[in-house]
Each structure stands twice: as structure tokens, then as C-alpha cells.
Amino acid sequence: MDTQHHDKHRFQCRCGQVTGELADTRSALHAVCYCRDCQAYAHHLGQAGSVLGALAGTEVVGTHARNVSFTGGTDQLACVSLTGKGLLRWYARCCNTPLANTGRDWRMPYVGLVHSCLRPLGSEPLGPPAFQPVQMHLETAGARGGKPPALGGWRQARALLGFMPRIAASRLTGSYRRTPFFDGAGVPVATVQVLAPAEHAHAVAAVEAAA
């Protein structure tokens, strides 16, 4: 049964120009990613202090693109990729707030919404009642200053097995076409800016300096 109408959660950039809604929050996958690319991205936007946690992880809520809608400020939507083949990282150009990460191929409509836009009115932890508690820790080798708390292999596997089939099935149903990040031809709605080698090196150096 489709439960998209059962629950919605507002999101917005830090200055409030970009606004939107996330539907079907309880089916979302709540994770923390410690990869160096996510860290470099936060440093590139000058948002490391507000995005990266104590162990340099980025808290994200994974969902199907059809569950994400923008209600205002789409003229401020920008997109950057660390490399020519990397993830598309969407942010609000008005205040450099990270919003979401997507793949380059719209037929795999995974969207990872960054926590900094999901709690615009305060710094309270994401979790019940809107979202599940953290279900997965990703790329833990990149954690800084310690190891992430253990969640249990079966718990993480169960969360992933419950989430990914719905994303993969979108190729058969065509629901991947319902996305605010790509147009009807699968082209990103904002021009993708790939970091120049010097910009990439600067962001990576900032990660290393913060260790």
C-alpha cells in the first residue's frame, strides 16, 4: 500500500529561501556516512561545522525521489560534483546549505537528504516520531577521532534490504520519473558544476587538516 500521504516533514535551507517537503518519512533510511567525499563536500561549502558530526560523519535520510518536493526557492537550487563521475550534490546557493545527494542516473532515484536542511528550526536530533533512529553507519573507516557505535550487522542488513528493493523497482514501474532533481529527459534541473582539480585538492586538504 502506498503510504506517501501518511506523514510529511518540512525542510529548508538555513536562510529559508529554499523550502520543501519529504513524504513517507517512516519508510526512509536513516544513516550516517563517514566517507572522505562527504567530508570534503562539507568543507568545500564552508559548512563543516554545521554538517559534520563529532566523528566527521554526515547524517542523511535516504528516500525515493518521488517523496521529495520543493515548495519554494528552486531558483536557488545548485548542484556540484567533486569529480566527473561522482555523486550529484545539491545545495542552496543562497546560503550554501547542503540539501541532498543523488546519483547521476535518474533511473536509480535514491535521494539522501542531509540533516542540516531537515531540522532548520533547531539542532534537535533526527529521530522519532518523524524518522527512524539511525539504522546504518557507512564508510566507517573515514571516521575521525574514534569509532562509530556498533549497530549490529543484522540490523543494518535488514534496513538495507527493506529499502533498496523499492528503489530498484522504480526501473520497472517508471516511478523514477517522479523527481524534482531531473527534467523529463533525465537531465539535472541545475547545471552540474564539477570541481576544478585545485578546488578538489583544497577540499581534501581541509579534511586532512581537520583530522
N, C-alpha and C positions, 0 to 999 in steps of 0.2 A: 504494500500500500504506500502511496506517495504521501510523505509527511511534511513536505516543504512548508505548508501553511501553519503548522503547529507552533512554531517558535521562530522568532526573528531577533536579531541583535544588531543594533546600530553600530556603525564605525565611522570614523572621521579622521582627517589629518590633524596635526597639532593646532593649526591656526583656524580650523573649522571651514575652510573653503571647499574641501573635497569631502563629501558625505556619501554614505551608502548603507546597505542592509545586507546581512547574512542570514539566509533562511536555513531551516533544518539544522540547527546548531547541535542537537544531541547526537546526530549521526557523524559529526565532524571528528577528525582525528587530531588529538591534542598532543603535540610533540615539542621537543627541544633539540635543535640542531647545533652541533659544535664545530661544524666544518670551517676551514680557513676561509673559504669563499664567502660564507655568510658574515664572518668577522671582517673581512676586507671590505665588503659592501657597506657595512655599518660605518666603518672608518671613512670610506670614500664620501659618504653623505654627511660626515661630521656628526653622526648620531650614535657613536659607540656607547656613550654614557647612558643613553635612554633605551637602547635596543639590547645590548649585550648584558647577560646576567653575571652573577658572581664568578662563574666558571667560563665566561665568554660564550655562553650559549644564546641562541636566538629562539624565543618561544614562538611557535607558529600553530595555527589552526588549519588543518588541511580539509578541503571540501571539494565538491564538484563545482565547476564554473557556473552552472545554471543556478546555483544557490546564491551567487553574488550579484548585486545590482547597485549601480551608482544612482544617487538621487540628486546630486549637485556637484558642480566643480569639475566636470570632466575635461574642461579646457586646461586644467592644471595637471592632468594626468601625464606622467612622463615614464619612460622606460629605458633602462640601461642594462647592458650585459658585460660582465667582466672580461669575457673573451668572445671570439666569433662564434663559438659553439656552446656557450654557457647558457644557464637559465636566463629567462627574461625577468628582470626585477623591476617592479612597478612602484613608483613613488609619487608623492605630491610635490611638484616643483616649487609651489608657493612657500613651503616651509621644510622641504627635504624629509618629510615623514615617509618611511618605508610603509608600503601598503600590502603588497602581495608578490609572490613568486609564482611563475608559471613556466611550463616547458615551451619550446619553440614551435612544436606541432600542436595545433589546436585540437587534433583528434585524440589527444590524451589530456583531457580537461581538468587535470589536477591544479588546484589553486591553494597555495599556502599563505594565508593571511597572517601578517606579522602583528604580534601582540600590541605594538605601540599604537596601532590605529583602532584596536578593539576595545581599549579602555581609555578613551580620550578624556574622561572626566576625573580621572584619578589613577593611582598606582596599585589599586587592589588587585590581588592575584586573579588570574583567569581560572575559572573552575565552576563548580555547581553554584547556582542552578543552571546557568547558561550553557556551560561546557563540561565535558567530562574532565576529571583530573588528568594530569599528564600521563599519557599512555606509552610513549616511546621516547628514548634518547637515541639520537642519530649522530654518527661520526664522532664518537666519544673520544677518539684519540686526539682530537683537536682541543679538548677541554683544557683550560688554563687554571692552575692553582689547586688541582685536586681532581677526584673522580666523581662523576655524576652518581647520585643514589641509584642503587640497583632496583629495577622494576620487575625483574623476573622474565626469563625468556618466553615462557608460555603466554604471559600477559601481553607482551609486545607482539608476539606472533598472532594471537587472537585478534588484537586490534587491527593489525595489518590485513589479516585475512577477511575481516569484516568490512574493510574499507575499499581495498583495491578492486575487487570484482565489480563494484558499482561503477568505478571509473573506467575500467576496461570495457564494460558492457556498452558504454556510450558509443563505441565504434559501430556496434550492431544496431542500436536504436536511433542513432543520429542525434542524440541529445547533446553531444559535444558542440553542436552548432549554437547552443544557447549560452553564449558567453559575452561578457562586456569587454573582454580584452582583445578580441579579434573581430574583424568585419565578416560579412557573409562569404568572402572568398578565402578566409583563413589568414588574412594579413593583420598584423598587430595594429590596433587603433591609434597608437602613438609611434612615432619614429624611434626605432631601436638605436640607441647610442652605444656603440662598443667602445670600451675604454681604450685609449691610446696606450702603447706599451709603457710610457713613462707614468701615466696615471695609475695603471695596474701595479707597477713596481712601487709606487708611492703608497698605495693602499696596503700592499703586502708588507712593506716596511713598517707601517703603522701597527699592524698586527704583531709583528715581531717585537717592536719597541714596547708594546703594552704587556708583553709576557712577564 
